[in-house]
């Protein structure tokens, strides 16, 4: 992963491009996940919580839409 800074380009815009590339490739996310060992059970719990949150939001939105 690299960003080439052009002669007439501002350094801030080059840093923004680098930041976008880091976000796109999820480098920080994978680094955090590999720093500590995460058990499969913890991943399942996390997914279940996310799905439960989405389910609650959908239900409340459906109720409000009536």
LOLUMDO-704227 format. One record per residue: residue number from 1; chain; x, y, z of N, C-alpha, C in turn. Coordinates in steps of 0.2 Angstrom, whole numbers, plus 5000, padded with zeros to 4 digits. Example, Ala and Ser with C-alpha at 12.3 -4.5 7.8 and 13.67 -1.06 7.14 Angstrom:
# LOLUMDO-704227
resi | chain | n.px | n.py | n.pz | ca.px | ca.py | ca.pz | c.px | c.py | c.pz
1 | A | 5066 | 4972 | 5039 | 5062 | 4978 | 5039 | 5066 | 4984 | 5039;
2 | A | 5064 | 4989 | 5035 | 5068 | 4995 | 5036 | 5064 | 5000 | 5039;
This chain:
# LOLUMDO-704227
resi | chain | n.px | n.py | n.pz | ca.px | ca.py | ca.pz | c.px | c.py | c.pz
1 | A | 5004 | 4994 | 5000 | 5000 | 5000 | 5000 | 5004 | 5006 | 5000;
2 | A | 5003 | 5011 | 4995 | 5007 | 5017 | 4995 | 5003 | 5022 | 4991;
3 | A | 5005 | 5028 | 4993 | 5002 | 5034 | 4990 | 5008 | 5038 | 4987;
4 | A | 5007 | 5040 | 4981 | 5013 | 5044 | 4978 | 5010 | 5051 | 4978;
5 | A | 5014 | 5056 | 4981 | 5013 | 5063 | 4981 | 5015 | 5066 | 4975;
6 | A | 5011 | 5069 | 4971 | 5013 | 5073 | 4965 | 5016 | 5079 | 4967;
7 | A | 5020 | 5082 | 4962 | 5023 | 5088 | 4963 | 5019 | 5094 | 4964;
8 | A | 5013 | 5095 | 4961 | 5009 | 5100 | 4963 | 5003 | 5099 | 4968;
9 | A | 5004 | 5093 | 4971 | 4998 | 5091 | 4976 | 5000 | 5093 | 4983;
10 | A | 4995 | 5095 | 4986 | 4995 | 5097 | 4993 | 4996 | 5090 | 4997;
11 | A | 5000 | 5091 | 5003 | 5002 | 5085 | 5007 | 4995 | 5083 | 5010;
12 | A | 4991 | 5087 | 5012 | 4985 | 5085 | 5016 | 4980 | 5081 | 5011;
13 | A | 4980 | 5083 | 5005 | 4976 | 5079 | 5001 | 4979 | 5072 | 5000;
14 | A | 4986 | 5071 | 4999 | 4989 | 5065 | 4999 | 4987 | 5061 | 5005;
15 | A | 4988 | 5064 | 5011 | 4986 | 5060 | 5017 | 4979 | 5058 | 5017;
16 | A | 4974 | 5062 | 5015 | 4967 | 5060 | 5014 | 4967 | 5054 | 5010;
17 | A | 4970 | 5054 | 5004 | 4970 | 5048 | 5000 | 4973 | 5042 | 5003;
18 | A | 4978 | 5042 | 5007 | 4981 | 5037 | 5011 | 4976 | 5034 | 5016;
19 | A | 4973 | 5039 | 5019 | 4968 | 5037 | 5025 | 4962 | 5033 | 5021;
20 | A | 4960 | 5036 | 5016 | 4954 | 5032 | 5012 | 4956 | 5025 | 5010;
21 | A | 4963 | 5024 | 5008 | 4965 | 5018 | 5006 | 4966 | 5013 | 5012;
22 | A | 4968 | 5016 | 5018 | 4968 | 5012 | 5024 | 4961 | 5009 | 5026;
23 | A | 4956 | 5014 | 5026 | 4950 | 5012 | 5027 | 4947 | 5007 | 5023;
24 | A | 4948 | 5008 | 5016 | 4945 | 5003 | 5011 | 4948 | 4996 | 5012;
25 | A | 4955 | 4996 | 5014 | 4958 | 4989 | 5014 | 4957 | 4986 | 5021;
26 | A | 4954 | 4990 | 5026 | 4953 | 4988 | 5033 | 4959 | 4986 | 5036;
27 | A | 4964 | 4990 | 5036 | 4971 | 4988 | 5039 | 4970 | 4988 | 5046;
28 | A | 4968 | 4994 | 5049 | 4967 | 4995 | 5056 | 4963 | 4990 | 5059;
29 | A | 4957 | 4988 | 5056 | 4953 | 4983 | 5059 | 4956 | 4976 | 5059;
30 | A | 4960 | 4974 | 5054 | 4963 | 4968 | 5054 | 4969 | 4968 | 5060;
31 | A | 4972 | 4973 | 5060 | 4978 | 4974 | 5065 | 4975 | 4973 | 5072;
32 | A | 4969 | 4976 | 5074 | 4966 | 4976 | 5080 | 4964 | 4968 | 5082;
33 | A | 4961 | 4965 | 5076 | 4959 | 4958 | 5077 | 4965 | 4954 | 5078;
34 | A | 4970 | 4955 | 5075 | 4976 | 4950 | 5076 | 4980 | 4952 | 5082;
35 | A | 4979 | 4958 | 5085 | 4983 | 4960 | 5091 | 4982 | 4955 | 5097;
36 | A | 4975 | 4954 | 5098 | 4973 | 4950 | 5103 | 4969 | 4944 | 5100;
37 | A | 4970 | 4938 | 5104 | 4966 | 4932 | 5102 | 4959 | 4933 | 5103;
38 | A | 4954 | 4932 | 5098 | 4947 | 4933 | 5100 | 4944 | 4926 | 5099;
39 | A | 4941 | 4923 | 5104 | 4938 | 4917 | 5103 | 4932 | 4917 | 5099;
40 | A | 4930 | 4911 | 5096 | 4925 | 4910 | 5091 | 4918 | 4912 | 5095;
41 | A | 4918 | 4910 | 5101 | 4912 | 4911 | 5105 | 4910 | 4919 | 5106;
42 | A | 4916 | 4923 | 5107 | 4915 | 4930 | 5107 | 4913 | 4933 | 5101;
43 | A | 4915 | 4930 | 5095 | 4913 | 4933 | 5088 | 4906 | 4932 | 5087;
44 | A | 4904 | 4926 | 5090 | 4896 | 4924 | 5089 | 4892 | 4929 | 5093;
45 | A | 4894 | 4930 | 5099 | 4891 | 4934 | 5104 | 4890 | 4941 | 5101;
46 | A | 4896 | 4944 | 5098 | 4896 | 4950 | 5095 | 4891 | 4951 | 5089;
47 | A | 4891 | 4946 | 5085 | 4886 | 4945 | 5079 | 4879 | 4945 | 5081;
48 | A | 4878 | 4941 | 5086 | 4871 | 4941 | 5089 | 4869 | 4947 | 5092;
49 | A | 4873 | 4951 | 5095 | 4871 | 4958 | 5098 | 4870 | 4962 | 5092;
50 | A | 4874 | 4962 | 5087 | 4872 | 4967 | 5081 | 4866 | 4965 | 5078;
51 | A | 4864 | 4959 | 5077 | 4858 | 4957 | 5074 | 4852 | 4959 | 5078;
52 | A | 4853 | 4958 | 5085 | 4848 | 4960 | 5089 | 4846 | 4967 | 5089;
53 | A | 4852 | 4971 | 5088 | 4851 | 4978 | 5088 | 4847 | 4980 | 5081;
54 | A | 4849 | 4977 | 5076 | 4846 | 4978 | 5069 | 4838 | 4976 | 5070;
55 | A | 4837 | 4971 | 5073 | 4830 | 4968 | 5073 | 4826 | 4973 | 5077;
56 | A | 4829 | 4976 | 5083 | 4825 | 4981 | 5087 | 4824 | 4987 | 5083;
57 | A | 4828 | 4989 | 5079 | 4827 | 4995 | 5075 | 4822 | 4994 | 5070;
58 | A | 4822 | 4988 | 5066 | 4817 | 4987 | 5061 | 4810 | 4987 | 5064;
59 | A | 4810 | 4984 | 5070 | 4803 | 4983 | 5073 | 4800 | 4990 | 5075;
60 | A | 4805 | 4994 | 5078 | 4802 | 5001 | 5080 | 4801 | 5005 | 5074;
61 | A | 4804 | 5004 | 5069 | 4803 | 5008 | 5063 | 4796 | 5006 | 5060;
62 | A | 4795 | 4999 | 5060 | 4789 | 4996 | 5057 | 4783 | 4999 | 5061;
63 | A | 4784 | 4999 | 5068 | 4778 | 5002 | 5072 | 4777 | 5009 | 5071;
64 | A | 4782 | 5013 | 5070 | 4781 | 5020 | 5069 | 4778 | 5021 | 5062;
65 | A | 4780 | 5017 | 5057 | 4777 | 5018 | 5051 | 4769 | 5017 | 5050;
66 | A | 4767 | 5013 | 5055 | 4759 | 5012 | 5055 | 4755 | 5018 | 5057;
